[in-house]
């Protein structure tokens, strides 16, 4: 295997500081056209460090890498996700966080190829810096999906954690970059409406700050997962939100196979 870089320079897309509040994140439909978001955006070239050897914590940086073997042999098979992967995902997060309960509520498959996206009914990698939830939208999602228990569950600490993995070989194109949440400053995150055919929600986007520290896990294999904490109700100093984005890896070969991945979103209760 070729030697992995210690860092690379990559371009990432921020919400422009001059944006007038008109930004709207339009969620794409699986198998359809890529999303086109309202608002003003700007590209910045940043250092993106290889974080494979770093001591990372979901409660500190907001993201981490873990080894995870799965019994699933076809991540495009919904029945295998329900019968096998959901239980695996729950067990993984409980073992890593000490949570007392985990509930899987969404799987999203993505492909970095228009042909694959349409033929396999997937979505495109999201190439604008974002975090999946605000406090409002996280609580709203819990109320929508677990209405009979939501009031009781909201009285305690709960989080949303994403599990992200390759479903076809190594990730050689369009990997994920993660911003160390300790490098975020007040005012960097902006609440933005998220629109889809099914519902209205909210995500966070970010304004550029040269203090942001970006990282990635080069050449992720199918037996590895990236974990991303996208919401935490705790207000005790631990990380609550983690911005991230797909980006074009300048080290990728011109003929590298397009990334295919799945992200699994989980409610995590403590």
N, C-alpha and C positions, 0 to 999 in steps of 0.2 A: 504494500500500500504506500502511496506517495506520502511524503512528509507533510503534515498539516501546518498551516501558517500560524504564527503567534497572534497576528492581527492583520486586518486588511482595511482598505479604504472603500467605503460603500456609500451610495446615495440613498437617503431616506426622505420621505415626504411628510413635512409638517404642515399644520394649519397655519396660514399666514397671520402674523400679528396684526395686520391691517384688516383682517376679516371683519365684516360688519355685522356678524351674528347670523348671516344667512346660510351658514354651513348646515347641510343635511346629509347624513350617511344613508344611501339607498342600498339596501341589501339585495344582492343579485339572486336570481332564481337558478337553482341547479339545472344544468343543461341549457341555460339561456345565455344571453349576452352578459359580458362583464359589467360590473356596476359603474356608474358615472355619478360622482358625488357633487352636490351643490357646494359652493363656497370657494374661497381663494386659498391656494396651497403653494408651497415653495419647497424646492429640493435643497438639501444640504448634504455635503460630503462630510462623513464622520469616520473616525477610527472605530472599527468593530473588532473587539478582542476575542480570541479563542478562549472560551470559559470552561473547557473540558476539565482542566486541572484545578479549578477554583473551588473553594469551600463555599457552596451556595446554600441559601436558606429561603424558603417561601416566605417566612416572616421577616426577612431582612432585605434581600435583593428582590424577592417576589417571584423568582423563577429558579428552576433546578433541573438537572439531568439525572435520570435513573435508568438502570438496566431493568428490562421487563420482558420476559419471555411470555408469549401468548399461545394458547392452544388454538386460536382462530387461524384457519388457513386461507380464508377469503374474506377480507374486510369489506368487500362489496356485497356480501350476503347479510341482509338484515336479520335473518333468523340466527346466524352465528353471533351477531352482536348481542341480541337479546338473550340467547341461551348460554353464551360463554363469556363474552367480553364484558358485559355489564358487571358480572360478579367479580371478574378479574380487576376491573377498574376500582370497584369499591374496596376490595381487599388491599390494593396498592396504596390508595390514599389513606385508608385507616392505618396501615402500617407505618406510613411516612409522617403522618400528622398527629396520631393519637386520637383522631376524631371518634366519637361514639357511634356515629351513623353517617352514611354516605348514600345519596340517591343520584343516579345518572338520569339526566333529563334531555340530552340532545347529542346527536352525532352529526358532524358535518364533514363531508368528503370534498377535497379540493384537488385540482389538477392544473399544472402550469402549462397547459396546452389547450388551445381552442378546440382542436379535434377531439382530444380525450374528454374535455369537459362536456361536449355535446353528445358524444357517443356513450359515455358512461354516466351521464346525468350528474355532474359534479359542479361545484362552484370554483371560481378562480381564487388564487392566493390574494389576500388583502394587502395591497401595497401602499396604504396610507397608515401612518402611525395612529394607533388607537388602543383603547382598553375597552373590553366588551360591555362593562356595566358601570353605572353610577349607583349611588345608594338607592335612589328612587327606583331605577329600573331593576335592580337586583331584588328589592323587596316586592316589586310588582310581579316579577317572574315567579317568585315563590308563592305569592297569593294566587296567581293564575293556575299554577300546576299542582299545588297542595293546599287547596282552599280550606279543607276541614281541619288541617293542622297548623296552618300558617300563623295564626295569632299566637299560639303557644310557642312555636318555633322561633318567631321573631323576638320573643322575650329573652332568648338566650343568644349566644354567639353563633353566627353562621357565616360561612364563606362560600364562594364559588371558585372552583379550581378546574382548569382545563388540562386534559392529557392530550398531548400532540405527538403523532408518530408517523413515520413513513409506512405506506402500505404497498410499496413497490421498489425494492432495492434501496440503495443508499440515496440520501438527499444530496443531489449534486447541483441542482438549480433552485433558485427562489427559496433559500432557507429563511428561517425566522431570525430576526434580531430582537433582542430584549434590552430594555433600558433599566439599568440598576435603579431601583426605586429610591435608594438612599441619595441619588444624585438629583432627584426632582425638587424643585423649589415651589413655594407657594405662588399660585398664578400660572404655573406651567400647563395644568390640565384644564380643559374647557369642556363643558357639557354640551353635547350635540344630539339633536333628534335623530333617531334611527327609524327609517321607514321600510316596511316590507309589505307584501300583499296581505299578510296575516295579522299584523299588529303594528302599533306604534310603540317605540321604546326610546332608550337613551344610551349613548355610549360616551366615552371621553376621547377627545383628540388632544393634541399637544402643540404648544408654541415652542419654537426653537430656543434652546438654552445651551450655550457652548459647554456648560458644566455637565451635561448629560453624558453618562458613561454607557456605551453600547457594547453588547456581547452577543456571541452566537456559538452554536455547537457544530463545527464543520463536519460534513459527511456523516450525518446521523444514519445509523443502521436500523433495520426493522425490529431489532430486539432492544432498542433504546426509546425512551420517551422524554419529552420535555414537559415539565409541569409549570403552569402559569397561574398565579393567584390573581384573579380578575376582580375579586371583591372580598372584603372582610368587614364584618360589622364591628369588630373590636376597635376601640379608640384608646389603646394603651401604649401606642408608640410603634407597634408592629406595622409592617406594610399592609396597606388596604387595597391598592390598585397597581397594576403593572402594565405599562404601555409596551407595545410590540408591533412589529410589521414584517412582512415579507420584503426581501430586497434582492437585487441582482448581484450575485456573487461574481466578482471580476475574475476569480480563479476557475470558474466553471469552463469546461471544454465546450467548444462550439457545438459538438455533437453529443453532449451529455443528455441523458434521458430526462424528460420533464418530471418534475416532482409530482408525486401523488401522495396525499396524506389524509389523515382523519384526525379531527379534534373532537374530544368527548368532554362535555361539560357536566360538572357534578355539583350538586348542593352538598355542603360539608357541615355537619352539626357537631358542636363541642359540648 
